[in-house]
Amino acid sequence: MRDRFRFLSAVVALMLSAGCAPSGAPSGSDAGGAATGAATTTPPATVSSPPARPDAAGAATAAPKVAVTLFKNVRIFDGKAEKLAGPSNVMVRKNIIERISSEIIQSPADANVTVIDGGGRTLMPGLIDAHWHTTLVRSTAAQVLSADLGYTTLIAGAEATDTLMRGFTTVRDLGGPAFALRRAIDEGVLPGPRIFPSGAMLTVTGGHGDFRQLFEVPRIDGMPLARMEQLGAAIVTDSADEVTRRAREQLLQGASQIKLTASGGVASPHSPIDVITFTTAELQAAVKAANDRGTYVAAHAYTPAAIQRAVLAGVQCIEHGQLMDEATAKLMAEKGTWLSIQPFPDEFAHIFPPGSDQSKKMLEVMAGTDRTYQLAKKYHLKTAFGTDIVFSPELAKRQGALLVGLIRWYTPAEALGMATGANGELLALSGERSPYRGKLGVVEEGALADLLLVDGNPIADIKLITDPARNFVVIMKDGKIYKNTLSH
Ligand SMILES: [Zn+2]
């Protein structure tokens, strides 16, 4: 037993010392310490770290210096303002933006400093996608339902790394088995965005997200869960008690908010778009379960009737909303309900077979998009940006391009502000259930250091966002540099 303990201590000590040992490259005080090009979670090497020692008891004698990154000479888009700030310097200590100043910031002596000379480029908050499905982007629906969950999660991990390298440092996951991936990313196992998971989305029999086959009904009490339920993608609930239990199960697993589908949907086989799904009592049960745990419910809903029922039951964020009317917009404004909506790209008109039910539903939703954005502006609705890309790795590559699509209704600064500062406010609704401590979506002192250095001014030329590989020269998440093409 004692030997076993010694062995484990040695392993732990070796792991700790290996993590802070010099990797060969001197870090110095200039940009050389940062990662170059490829994604990496390894912090810059320190010059003062102790070498790894085979003697476990002697390891970890001197504490490694704290990591500081100094961005010099940048113009800041802070996630809210209409204009860039004047030339500034920004110091990040560990994972927090510690100081922003127009004066020169001296490198602290007690830290391992990486200096990035911004050369007048734009420093902005990492982008946030408020409607994402981490595990459903690269696989098709059939693949998700038929494959082993481990495989689906690995595929999703690869996509998560690409998502981060597109400059999206946070996603709000609105349905799918994302808990394990979030944990692995947060533990530094692989690069990826912060994830605000919902877990399985709650639906009703015949609702959006009920992907069961016809032979699976009627469901008899005691029957095994359907495949989508076993995977944690969606779960059918047909009473207030069942809603309570299933919502609490998601919260137990770490859901930062509850997602349910209050109306029919476009892609689901059994849910006409005009239907209302949950009863008021069921919606209230979900809201109670979420509120009691300090968080909120986000509801997928298109039609005025479905949206209004959800809002009146206490739902705090409506997903989509493309078929809303004036009275519904007014109600949402009164209640302070968020609208999380997508500017669907024009090619969505052709993604389903012409004349099919799904195609008709898609066209109806697309026709309502313009009107809904107009209503959102007219009634000053709190509006979030999300893409809701599912089952399409090709479209995922255009995640930033979809954001640029907002300039049909908003100024570039407003569009960028929606995907950063505004989305950060929406994420804050998770309160103590947020997986992350600190403010997101802004460049301000005290906020979490999720930052992009853009080669140009995205307010003057928002199209820069469409080519992240070229134009995002530094990508930082939680104070760690995942990309830096300026160092050499
Ligand atoms: Zn969705």
Boltz pocket constraint, residues with backbone or C-beta under 6 A from the ligand:
constraints:
  - pocket:
      binder: B
      contacts: [[A, 131], [A, 132], [A, 133], [A, 174], [A, 175], [A, 388]]
      max_distance: 6.0
